[in-house]
Amino acid sequence: MATSETSGDDSLYPIAVLIDELRNEDVQLRLNSIKKLSTIALALGVERTRSELIPFLTDTIYDEDEVLLALAEQLGQFTAYVGGSETVHCLLEPLESLAKVEETVVRDKAVESLRMIAPEHSPADLENYLVPLVKRLSAGDWFTSRTSACGLFSVTYARVSTAIKAELRQHFCNLCGDDTPMVRRAAASKLGEFAKVMEIEHLKSDIIPLFASLSQDEQDSVRLLAVESCVSIASLLPISDKETLVMPTILQAADDKSWRVRYMVADKFTDIQKAVGPTLTGQKLVPAFSNLLKDIEAEVRSAASNKIKDFCEALPEESRESVVMTDILPCAKDLVLDPNQHVKSALASVIMGLAPLLGKENTIEHLLPLFLNQLKDECPEVRLNIISNLDSVNQVIGISKLSDNLLPAIVELAEDPKWRVRLAIIEYMPLLAAQLGVKFFDEKLNSLCMSWLVDHVYAIREAAAINLKKLVERFGHEWASVAVVPQVTAMAKDTNYLHRLTCLFCINVLAEVCGPEITAKSLVPTVINLSGDTVANVRFNVAKTLAILGAIVDSSILESSFKPALDKLRSDTDPDVKFYSTETSESLSLDSKLPDH
C-alpha cells in the first residue's frame, strides 16, 4: 500500500509502493519488486523513470546479493524505459555502483549489463559518460572495481577518438600489472577480446608485451588465462608474426611448471592449432602435443587425448599419415595401458576416428590391436566408448575383423552388475545394429536384447522396449514379425506379472512401428487375453494399451474385440481398472451403458 504521506498524490503511487516493498524485511518481496521494475517504469513514463526511479534505485544499492543481482540484470534491459540511446547514459550510475560490490556474480551481471548498453551510446556519449566510468573503475581503491573495469575496454575502444584510445590502452596496461592477482586474472581473461578491436600496430606494440608478461605471471591462475587469449591474438597476426611473437609463449606454456597451465594448453590445443596454421603446427606444435600426451599429470594426458582425432584431422594432408604414425601412434599405444581410467576413456572416445586417416592396412596393423585391447579393458566406460564409435572402423576395414572380439565385450557390458552400464549398452544397440547388419545381429545379439526385457531394474526393461522399437525401425516389419513379436507375445504367459507388464509396454511402443496388420494379427489378441489377468495392475495397463492400439487398427476390430473386453473391465472391482477402461472406451467412442448388478 502507499504510504500515508503520498496517498493523496496518485502520480507518486508506483514509487511509493516500490519504496514500501524495498523496505520490507522479506527478501522475496524485495526481489519480486525488483523483477517488476519494467512495469513500474511503464507506469511512470520515460521522464519520471529517469528523474525519480533511477536515482531512487541508485540510492538503494545496499541490499541482499540476490536482489542486487536481479537489479543488475533488469538495468541492462532498461534502455527503452529511460528514453532510448540519447538518454541511456543515466543507467551508468547505478550499474557503476553494482560493478563495485563485493559479490562476484553481482559485479559480473553489472558488467554484462554495461556491455549490453554500451553500443546504445553515441561516440560522443561514450567519451563523455562511459569512458570516464571505465577510468574510475580502473583506478578504484578496491580490487572489485578494477576487475569489473577489465570487461569494458573492448566495448568502448572501437568508437572513441585516437587520444582516448591511447588512454584506454594505458589503463588496461596498468590493470595487467596490478598488484592484486584477481585483477591480473580479470585482465588476462579479457586480453583476447580487447585485442580483436585494436589496430594491428597497437596489437603488436601493446598487447603482445602484455600477453608475454601475463604468460610469465607468478600466479598460475593468471598464466592459464593468458593461454586462452593466445588463440584470439594468434588468429589476428600474419603468419610471420605468429612464429616470432606468439609461438614462443605457446611452447613455454605447454611446458609450464604448473599442470593447470599445461592442462589449459591441452584443452585449447586444436583452437591454437587452427589459429597458428598448418605450417607452424607441423614445425612447432607436433612435438609439444606429443609431450602433452606423455605428461606426468593424468588430467593433462586426458585433455590431450580428447584432442587426438581433431588434431590429426587438421594436419596437412601431405604429412598427416607420417606424423600420426611417427609421433601420435606411439603415444596412443602407451595411453591404452595408462593407469588412469579417465585417460583411457578419453582415448577410447576418439581413437577410432584415426582409422579413416590411416587407411585399411595401417588400421589393421597398428590400430586394430589397440581397439581390441580397449575392448577387453576392465573399465566399462572404455569399452563403451570403443563400441559407440565402431562406425569409423567399420567403414575402413569391415566389421568381420572386429566381430570375434566385439561380441564378448558387448556381452560383458550387457551383464555388468552396474545397471547404468547395462543401460548405456542398450542405448548403443540400434547403432550397433546398423553397423553389424541384420544377420550378425540375429545370430549374436537378438537373444541379448530379449534378455533385457526381464531385467530386475525397471529402467532397463523400459529402455529394452524402446530399443526393440528402434530395431524394428531399422530392420523392418518382416523382421519384426519373425524375430521380435513372437518373443514379446510369449511373455504374456509368464508367471511373473512384471514380465507380463513388460509385454504390454513393448506392445505400446511396437504397435506404431509394426503397422496395423501385425498389430491386429498378433498384438491385439495378446492384449485382449491379458484383460482377464489376475493382477489388477496388468488389467488397467491393458486398458491403457487398448487406447494406443485403437488409433492404429481398423474400426471393425474395435467393435468385435475392444468393446467386449473394455465392457468387462469397466465392471471390474478395482477402481483403477474401472477408471482407465472407462477413459479408453470414451476416447475410442465405445462408451455404452454398464450392465446392471
N, C-alpha and C positions, 0 to 999 in steps of 0.2 A: 504493500500500500504506500501511497505517497505520504511524505512527512507533513505534519500539520502546517509548517511554515510555507510549504509550496503548494498545498492542496487548493489554494484559491486560484492558482495560475495553471491552467491545463497545459500550456505550452511547455512547462517545465516537467511535466509528468514523467516522460521516459527517463530523463536524467535522475529525477528523484527516486524512481523505482530502482534504477541501477545503483545509486548510492546506497539505498537501504540494503539491497541484496549483497553488494560487495562488502558491507559492514557486518553482514550476518556471520555468526560463528560457524555455520555449516559450510564446509569446504565444497561439498557437492552443489549447494545452491549458488555459491560464488562462481563455480566452474560453469554451471548452466547459464548463468547470466552473461558470462564472457562469450559463450558459444552463440548467443543470440544478439551479439553486437551489431551484426548487419541489419537485423530487423529494427533495432533501436535507431541506427543511422538513417535508415529509410524514413522512419517516423520524424526524425529531427530535420532532415533535409541537409543539403551539402554545407550551407553556411554554418548552421549550428553544430554540425558534426565537427567542422574544423575549429570553430571558436569555443565550443563547450566540451564536446565528448573527448576529443583527442587530448586537450590539456588535462582533463579530469583523469583519463587513463594514464597519462604520463606521471601524474602525482600519486597514483595508487600502486606503483610498481614496488610492492613490499610483501607480496602475498606468497602463498604456498607455491612450490615449484610447478605442480600440475596446472594451477591457474595461470601462472606466468607463461607456461608452455602454450596453453590454449590462446592466450593473448598474442603471443609472438606469431602464432600461425594465422590468426584472424587478421592481423595488421598487414600481412603480406598480400591479402586479397581485398584490401580496402581502397584501392586507387579510385574506383568509380564513386565510392561513397564520400570522398573528400573533394570531388570536382574534377578528377582526371589528371592528366600529365602536367598541366600547368600549376597545380597546387599539391601534387603528390609529395613534395618535399616536407609537408607538415607531418608526415608519418615518421620522419627520420628521428625525431627527438625521443619518442617512446621506444623505438627499436634500438636506438643507441644505448639507452639505459638497460634494456633487456640483454644487449650484447655484452654487458659488463658483469652480469650477475655470476654468482659462484657456480650454480648448477650447469654442467656442461650441455645437457640436452636443451636447456632453455637458450643458452648462448647460440648453439648450433641452429636452432629454429629461427632465432632472431636474425642471424647472418643469412640464412636461407631466404627469409622474407626480404631482407635488404637487397639480396641478389635478384630477387624477383621484381622488385620495383625500380631497380637501377635503370633498366632500359626505358622506363617510362619518363625519365628525366631528359630534358633537352641538354645539349652540350653545355650551355651556359649554366643551367641549374646544377649539372654535375659539378662544375667548377665552383659554383657559389655555395652549394649545400652538401653534396655527397663527399667531395674530396676533402673539405675541412673535417668532416666526420671521420674519414679514414685516417687522417693525420692525427686527430685527437685520440682515437683508439690506439694507433701505433705508438703514441708517446705516453700512453696511460701509465699510472703508477703501478697498477695491479696487472699481473700477467694475464688475467682473464680478458681484459680489453685488448691486449696485444695479440692474443691468439685469435680473437674474433676478427681483428683487422686483416689478418693474412688472407681470409677468404674474399675480400672485397676489391683487391687490386685488379684482378682480371676483368671484372665487370665495369671498372671505372676507366682504365687506362686508355682504351682504344679511341675514345671520343673527346679527349681533352687536348689542350694545347701542348706544344713541344716543351715549354718551360715546366708545365705541371707534370708532364710525363717524367721529366728528369727528377723532379721532387719525389714522385711516387717510387721511382726505381731506387732512390736513395733510402727512402723509408723502408722499402722491402729488404734492401741490403742490411739495414740496421736490425731488422727482425731476424734475419738469418744468422746474425751474430749475437743475438740476445743472450744474456746470462742465464736465462731460465730455459731448461730443456724443453718444457712444454711449448714454449713459443717457437723454438727452433723446429720442433716436430711439426707444429702447425704450418710453419713457413715451408718446410721440406715437402709437406703433403700438397701444397698449392704451387710449388715451383713449376711443375709441368704445365699447368693451365695458364699461369702467368706468361710462360714462355710462348705459348700459342698466339697471344695477342701482341707480342713485342716485335719490333723491327729486327731484321736479321743481324744488322750490325750491333745492336744492343744485346741481342741474344748471345752473340759471341763475346762481347766485351763485359757484360754484366752477369748474365745468367750462368754461363759456363763456369766462371770462377766460383760463383755461389754453389753451384752443383758440386764442383770438386771439393769445396770446403765442407759442405754438409755430408758428403760421402766419406769424409775422414773425421767426422764428429766423434767426440769421446763417448757419446751415448749411442748404443746400437739401435735404439728405437728411432733415432734421427737418421742413421745411415740406411736403415731398411726402407724408410720412406723416400729417401733420395733415389733408391733403386727404381721405385715406381715412376718417379719423374723422368728418369733417363729415357723411357720409351717415348714420351712426348718430345723431349729435347732432340733425341737422335732422329726422329722422323722429320724434324724441321730443317735439319742441316744437309748440305750437299755431301756426296759420298766422301770427298777428300777430307772434309772437316770431321766427319763421323769417326774416321780412323784416328785422327790426332787429338780430337777434343773430347770424345765420349768413350771410345773403346778402352783406353787405359783404366778409366774409372769402373767400367763394367767388369773387366777382368779382375780388378782389385777387389770388387765386391764379391765376385764368385769365389774368391779365396779368403774372404774376411774371417777374422778370428771368431766372430760370433756366428753360431749356427743359424740364428734367426735371420741374419742378413743373407747368408747363403741360401736359406730356405726361400726368401723373397726372390732372389735371383732365379732359383729353380722354378718357382711358381710363375714368374713372369717371362720365362726364357723364350717361349715361342713369340711373345709380343716383342721382346728385344730383337730376336732373330729377324722378324718382319721389318722392324724399324731400321736395322743396320744394313739389310740387303743380303743377297746370296753370296756375293764375293767375300765380304768380311766374315760372313758366317763360316764359309769354308776355310778361310785363312786363320781366323782367331777363335771362333766360338765352339768349333767341334771339340778341341781339347778341353775347353772349360766345361762343356756339357758332360763329357766323359768323366771328368773329375767329380762333378756333382753326383753322377750315378754311383761313384765309388766313395762318396762322403762317409765320414765316420758316424754321422748322426742319421738315424733311421728316418726322421721327419724330412730331411733334405733328400735322401735317396728316394723316398716315397713321392715327393713332389716332382722330382726329376723323372722318375719312372712314368708318372702320369703323362708326361710330355713327349715320350719317345716317338709315338706314332706321328704326332703333329710335326715334331722337329724333323723327322726323316722325310715326311711328305714334302716339306718346304725346302729341302736341299736341292741344289741344281741337278737337273735330271742326268746330266752327263757324268757327274761324280757321285750320285746318290748311292748306287749299289756298292761302290768301292768303300765309301765312308761307313755305310751300315755294316758291311762285312768286317771291316778293319777296326773300326772304333766303337760301334754301338753294340754289335752282337756279342763280343767278348764280355762286355759289362752285363748284358742281359743274362748270359749263362751263369754269371755269379749271382745275379739278383734272384734267379729261380730258386736258388738254395739259400736265400737270405734268411737269417734267424728271425727277422721281424715279419709278422704276418701281414701287416699293413703295406709293407714294401712289396711283398709277393702278390698281394691282391691288386695293388696299383698296376704292377707289371702285367698281370693276367688280364686286366681290363683293356689293355692297348696292344699287347704284343702280337695278337692275331692280325692286326692291321698292317704288319710288316710283310705279310705273305704276298699281297699284290705288288709290292715294291721290289721284292727279290726274285719273283718268278718261281716256276714249278720246281726246278732242280734244286735251287738253294733252299727253298722251303722244305722240301723232303729231306734234304741232307742236314740242314742246320736248324731250322725252326721246329720241325716236327718232333724231334727228341725233347725240345723244351716244352712243347704243348703237352706231350704225353707225361712228362714229369709233373707238370702242374695238374693234370687230371687226376694224379694219384696223391696230390698234396693233402696233408692232414687237415688243412683249414678249408671248411666248406665254401667260404667266400671266394677263395682262389679257384676252386673247381667250378663254381657257378659262373664266375667271370669268363672263364675259358669257354664254357658251354654256351653262354649267351652271345659270344662273338664268333661262333663257328662259321658263320656265313662267309667271312673273308677268306678262310682257308678252303672251304668247300668249293668256292669259285676257282681257286687256283689248282688244287690237287685232287679234288673229288672226295666224297665222304668215305669211300672204301678204305682209304689209308688210315682213317681215324676210327672207324666203326668198332674194331676189335677192342680198342682201349676205351672208347667212348662209353659203351654200354655199362661196364662195371662201375664207372664213375657216376653215371646217371642213377643207376640202381642204388648205389650207396647214399647218394644225396636224397633219393626218394624215401629212403628208410631211416634217415638221420633222426636221432632222438629229439632234436630241437624242431618243434613244429614250424617255426618260421623258415627254417632251411627247406623243409618239405614244401612249404607254401611257395617259396621262391622258385623251386624247380618246376612246380606245376605251372607257374606263370610263364616259364620259358618253353613249356611243352609245345604250344602252337608254332613257335618259331623253329623249334627242333623238327617238328613235323614237316614244315615247309622245306627245311634243309635236307632231311633224310629221305623223304619220299614215302609214299603210302605202303610200299612193300616192306621196307625196313621197319617202318612204324608198326605195322600189323604183326610182324614176326617178333619184334623185340620189346615194344613199348605199350601196346594196347592193353595188355593184362595189367601193367603197372598203373595206367590211368584208371582202370576199373577198381583197382585195389584201394585207391584214394577215396572212393565213394563210401567206404566202410571204415575210414579212419576215425579214431576216437575223439578227434578235435573237430568241432563244428566248422571252424573257418576252413579247414582242409576239405571237408565234404562239400562245402559251398563252392570253394574255388574249383574243385574237381568237376562239379556240374557245369560251371561256366566254361571250363576247359573243354568239355565234350561239345558244347555249342560251337566253340571256335574251331574245333577239329572238323565238325560237320560242315562248317562254312568253308573250310579248306579242301576237304576231300569229297563233299557232295552227298546227295540224298541216297544214292545207291549204296555207297559205302556205309552210311549211317544205318540203313535197313538191315545190313548183314553184320556189321562189326560193333554197333552200339546199342540199337534199340532192343534186340533180344536180351542182352545182358542187363539193361536197365529195367525192362519189364519183369524180368525174373526176380528182381529184388522185392517186388510186391508180395512175394510169398515167403519172404524172410521172416524168421521167428522174432527177430529184434525189431521193435516198432520204429526205432530210429532209422533203420535201413529202409523201412517202408516209407518213412517220411522223405528220406533222401531220394527215393524213387520218384515221389511226387515233385520234388524240387527239380530233378533232372527233366522231367516231362514239361514242367513250366518253361524252362529255357530252350528245350529241344524242339517243342512244337512249332515255334516260329520258323526255325531254320530247316526243319524236316518237311514242312509243307502240309497241305490239307489231306493228301492221300495217305501218307504214312501215319499222320496223326489220327485220322478216322479209323484206319485199319488196325493199328497196333496200340496207340497210346490211349485213345478213348476207352476201349474195353477194359484196360488195366485200371484206369481211374474209376470207372463205374463199379468194378469188382471191389475196389478198396472202400467204396461208400458204405459197405457193411462191416468195416473193420471194428474190432472190439475196443480199440483205443480212440477216445473222443478227439484227441489231438490230430490223429490221422484223418478222422471223418471231417472235421472242419477245414482241414487243409485240402481235402477232396473238393469241398465246395469252392474254395478259393481257386483251385486249379481249373475247375469246370468253367469259371468265369473267364479264364485266359483262353482255354480251348474253344469256348463258344464263339470267340471272334475269328476263329480260323476255319472251323468245319462248316459243312453245309447246313442250312436251316432244318432240313428234314431230320438230321441226326439230333438236333436239339429237342424236337418233339418226341422222337422214338426212344432216345437213350437218356438225354439230360433231364427231361422233365420228370419221368418216374423216379429217378434217383434223387433229384432235388426235393420232390414232394415228400419222399420218405425221410430225408434228412431234416426237413422243416418240422417234422413231428418228433424229432429226437428229444430225448430227455435232457441232453446237455445244452445249456443256454448259448454257448459259443457256437455250437454246431447249428442251432436254430438260427442264430443271428446271421452267420455267414451264408448259409444256404438260402435264407430269405433275401439277403442282399444280392446274391448271384442270380436268383430267379427274377428279381426285379430288373437287374441290369441286362438280362437276356430276354426280357419281356415274356417270361414263362410263368408269371405270377398267376396263381389260382387259389381258390378257397381251400383252406386246410380241412381235412376230414374231421368230423365230429368225434369226440372221445366219449 
